[in-house]
């Protein structure tokens, strides 16, 4: 199982800010039939909160081709998914930004061997995620057996600098995720 945080911000792909629809390529019709490395890249693109990610450009270009082809061939199914998941947006507006993000990604990836991206935490977002993480830790059955020092650390981390909070959150999500 994978535990990640999507983040509220936009994806910065090689310094270029992508529109919000780029975070939702997993709604592409046929996504579940994509090769596992393509699905992993799509999820890494979406779940890059406070964590720089990277992938080889060849994989990115192949995956963009899969997304674009499926989006065009199954546009009515994609429109239905957009309407259900994003009712405040018109499907044609969403798709405009969707294809624009794909074009930006493809252009950048065609000029590099490896691409990097991140979703930067918005102000106050680390505090929100930290509180949720601590609640999950405290609900864990093994919490009662944890050393007193760890429990004290949980209280202290709430007032730590943002970078330390983010590191704690990322360590927490890594600890609950299966190894890759």
WOSULTA-V850982 format. One record per helix or strand. SS is the DSSP state (@ for helix, = for strand). FROM is the first residue (numbers start at 1). TO is the last residue. Records with the same first field share a line. If there is no record, write none. Layout:
SS->FROM-TO + FROM-TO
This chain:
=->11-13 + 16-17 + 49-49 + 53-56 + 114-119
@->20-27 + 31-33 + 36-46 + 57-73 + 75-85 + 91-109 + 125-139 + 141-145 + 148-157 + 162-176
